[in-house]
Amino acid sequence: MWHRPQLLDALADSLFVVALGGLLTAAGLALAHLPAFALTDVVVTNELQAVKRAELEEVVQQIPQHAYFDVSPESLRRSLEKLPWVRRADVRRYWPGQLLVTIEEQEAVAVWGEREEKATAGEEWVNSYGEVFSAPPVAEMQKNLAALPVLSGPPGHAAEVLQRYGEFLPQLRSIGRTPVRVALSSRLAWQVRLDDGMRINLGREQQQSQLAQRLTRFVTYYPTIAEANQAAKVAIVDMRYPNGFALRQAAERQAPR
């Protein structure tokens, strides 16, 4: 090999390239750690209601105090998405020295569960996507949270129950009533509780239109039901009959089957 000048030249060139690459890498690392390339700020780009500034600061303070390019936006995103009222977070680098954070907050549209009390510590909620999430109530949102309907059902059925609530709402509002609770039993039977305390047993869905037909029948005969309610307190209206319904007083209350 020592008598082959061309091979020696090629080897020398290769060693030079490797050495130069190492020097450039070292220089780049040194340059990146200069004060001019330090992480200077984490900026939240949108207004927040449920997520508190103190919670964000606690997450940001856990970022290692390294250079700007050492910070992992993906790692910060994952940490932010562990906060109770954060549904999604987007983190991007913005030169020089900033990280831009955009947070999508959870939008609670209902309470999830069997509890009568609303907005208690450790509450579970349903968001606008039909997803169940756990988060403590926020004092500034207490009034709005307390007014939310209560939905319940077997695990994995939250989106379906929310959809049904949205279908029931306009029909019941047409007679001046509001559903405050929609429950799906373990046997997939539906029950609706109105704002006046009256409960409607709709039973199980056997055909695509049956639930809608039963609720339409309730709305149609509501004047008669309301009149009966004035004479004797009606606790449950059982709409599971093919062409009629049954009224039950408070002493006859029972769960949907």
Salt bridges, closest charged atoms under 4 A:
GLU57 OE2 - ARG53 NE 2.97
ASP70 OD2 - HIS33 NE2 2.92
GLU74 OE2 - ARG77 NH2 2.34
GLU74 OE2 - ARG78 NH1 3.54
GLU81 OE1 - ARG77 NH1 2.73
ASP90 OD2 - ARG92 NE 3.31
GLU104 OE2 - ARG87 NH1 3.19
GLU116 OE1 - ARG181 NH2 3.65
GLU116 OE1 - ARG193 NH1 2.99
GLU123 OE2 - ARG115 NH2 2.20
GLU131 OE1 - ARG87 NE 2.97
GLU140 OE1 - LYS52 NZ 2.83
GLU160 OE1 - HIS157 ND1 2.86
GLU167 OE1 - ARG164 NH1 3.12
ASP195 OD1 - ARG177 NE 2.81
ASP196 OD2 - ARG177 NE 3.84
GLU205 OE2 - ARG164 NH2 2.65
ASP238 OD2 - ARG240 NH2 2.69
ASP238 OD2 - ARG248 NH2 3.13
